[in-house]
Amino acid sequence: MEDGRRFDAGRRCLALLAAEPDRPEALARWLVDCGLVPEGTPLDAVDAGWVERFASLRDDVDALVRAELATRPATGPTAAAGPTAAGPTAAGPTAAAVPPAATGTPGPPADAAPAEQPHPAPHPAPALARVNALAAAAAPPAPRAVPGPGGRLVRALDAPPACAALLAALARDAVDLLTDPAARARLRACEGDHCRRVYLDTSRGARRRWCSSATCGNRDRVARHRARTGRSRDG
């Protein structure tokens, strides 16, 4: 869950969309901060070429995610609830309120994902091809457990990771997300003005509206308060 000013995208490939590491040292820091590589991993090989390749992957994943979000009829808690909680259905305005037991028909499992409609438009083919190619180009870095401070096991890599291996890890994460009906149903775009962050909504009831309650959420609350105050003054 998002906490304070920290943005938790819920998936590393979505965290990449919010990252703008324009220098090798900034990219190296982001690789550690997002958990893709453990703290202390040598990243001396990170250079401007890495920055360019990660930026290209970010643009392709962004195009695919935006194409997915563009199919959504609405945003916010109502859309997140799925078709069975949204009200009228093809069977009539009261059909959604009839429990499965009352009809004699067993309902879907409680944790079942909402039924998906066919995608109305194709995903951008060039971006999809590039992401698939990166996912297959190399094996992600293999982790191992080593004794850390105090004797507790910590994660480490056998060798400094190659750029292709890290890109493959992020590309595979994007493929997993976009091909998992339950996960992609929880994709959300922040409702904050001028905010383009995207996240996986894992909140109870799928009611998360902002990338961060302390930033975009606070701006929205302030704007609504000012609007109410202005109306009361005018009245």
N, C-alpha and C positions, 0 to 999 in steps of 0.2 A: 504493500500500500504506500501511497505517497505520504511523505512526512515532512511537514514544515516547508522549507524552501528547497529541499532536495527533490529532484524529479526522478520518479521511479517509473520507467516506461514499461516494465514487466517483461520485456524481452530485449536481448542485446541488439538484435537487428533494428528494433524501434529506438533504442538509445542512440544508435548510430545516426538516425535521422535528426536528432536534436543536437548532435555534436558538430562542431565546426573547427576541428583542429587544422589550422592553416600552416602550422610549422611542425617539423619533425618532433621537437621536444613536446609540443602540445599533444600530438598523436600518441607518442609513447606514454604520456601521463594518462590519456584517456583509455588506452588499452589495459592499463592496470586498474584504473578507477571503475571500469565497467565489469571487471572480473574476468576478462578474456585471458589475461596472463597473470600469474601470481606476483605479488610484491617482491621486488628483488631480482626479477628476471632480467638478464642482460638484453638491452634493446638498442645497442649501439648501431645496429644496421639500419635503423629507421632513418629514412632520408626523404627528400622532396618527391622521389618516385613513389614511395609508400603513400605519402599524403595524397598524391594525385589518384592513385589506384583506389584508396579508401573513399575518396570523394566521388569517384565514378560509381562505386558500388552503392554509396549512399543515395545518389541520384536515381539509380535503377530501382532500388528497394522502395524509395519514396514514390516513384511512378506506379509501381505495382500496388502499394498500399492505398494510394489515392484512388486508383481505379476500383479497388474493393470498396472503399468508403463511399464512392460516388454512386454505388448501387443502393445505398441505404435510403429508405423513404423518409426517415426522420432521425434526429439525434436526441440524446438525453434519456432519462429513465424510462419513458413510455416505450421508445423503440427498443431499449435493452430488454424489456420484459418478454418480447417475442410475440408472435401472432396470437397465441392462446390467451394472453393477458391484455390484449389491446382493445377488446370489445367485440363488435359485430364480426361475424365470419360469413363465409358463403352460405352456411346453413341457416343463417337468420340472426337477428340482433341479440337473441338471448341464448344462442347455442353455446357461447363461450362460458356461460355461467352454470351449465349443467355438468355436474361431476360425472366422471366416467362410470362410477358405480350405478348411478341412476339410469343409465342407458343400457346397462348389462354388457357393455363393451369394455374390455380391459384397456386402461390408459397406458401411455408410455411410461418408462421408468422415470423416477423423480429427477435423476441426473441427466436425462436425455437432452441433447441439444435441440433447439427449435428447428423445425423443418425448413430447409433452405429453398428459395426460389431459384430458377435458372438464372445464371448471370446474363444480364441484358446486353452486355457489350464485351468484346474481347479485351483481354489484358494487353498492354503494349508489348507486342511480340519481340522487338529488339531487346528491351529491358529484361524480359523473361528469359530469352536465350542467353544473355550475358550472365544473369544470376545462376542459371542452371549450369553454365559452363564453369563458373568459379566454384560452385559446390562440388563439381566432379573433378576439378583440376588437381587437387591435393588432399591429403588426409589432414584433418585438424591436428594441432599439437597434442601429443599423448601425455596426460598427466601422470604423476607418480606421487606416492606418499612418502615423506621423509620426516625424520624427527626435527621438530622446531624448538623454539625457546620453551624451557620447562619440560621438555620431553614429549609434548603433544605433537601428533602427526599434523603436518601441513602439506598443502599441495605445492608441487614444483614441476618444472619441465626438465626433460633430459638434456635439452640443448636450447640455445636461443632460437626462437621460432622464426620460420621464414615468412615473408609477406604473404605468399600464396596460401600457406597453411592457415593463417589468421583470417584471410579473406574467405577461405573455404568454410571455416567455422561460422562466420557471420552469414554467408550465403545459405548454408544448410539450415541455420536457424530461421531465415526468412522463408525457405521452402517449407519447413515444418509448420510454421505459423500459417502460411497462406493456403496450405492443403489440409489443415485441421479444422473441420466445421465448427467445433466447439470453441476453439481459440479465436478464429477469425470473427465469430459472432460477438466477441467481446472487444473487438477493435473499436477505439473511440478517437475522435479528434477533439482536442481541447476546445471548449466553447468560449474561451477568452477572446476578446477582440484582437485581431491581428496576430494571434498565436497559431502556429502551424504544428505544434507538437502533437504526436500521436502516441497512444498508450494502450495497454491491455487492461481492461477494467475487471479487476478481480474483487471489487468491493462487494459487500453484502447487498444483495438486491440489484447489483450492477447499476448503481446510482452515481458513480463518480462523474463529475462534469468538467473538471479542470485538470490540467497537468499538475498544478500545485495549488492547494487551498490557500497558501500564504502569498502567492503571487497573483495569478489570474483570478483565483477565487476571491481574493481580497479586493482586487480592482472591481470585480463585478458587484460585490456587496457595497462598496463605496459609491459606485455609479448609481445603483438602485436607491441607496439612501439619499443621495443628492437629488435624484429625480423626485422622490417622495417629498423631500423638504421643499423643493421648488414648487410643486403642485400645491402644497399646503399654504405657501406664502401667496401664491396667485389667487387661491380661493379666499 
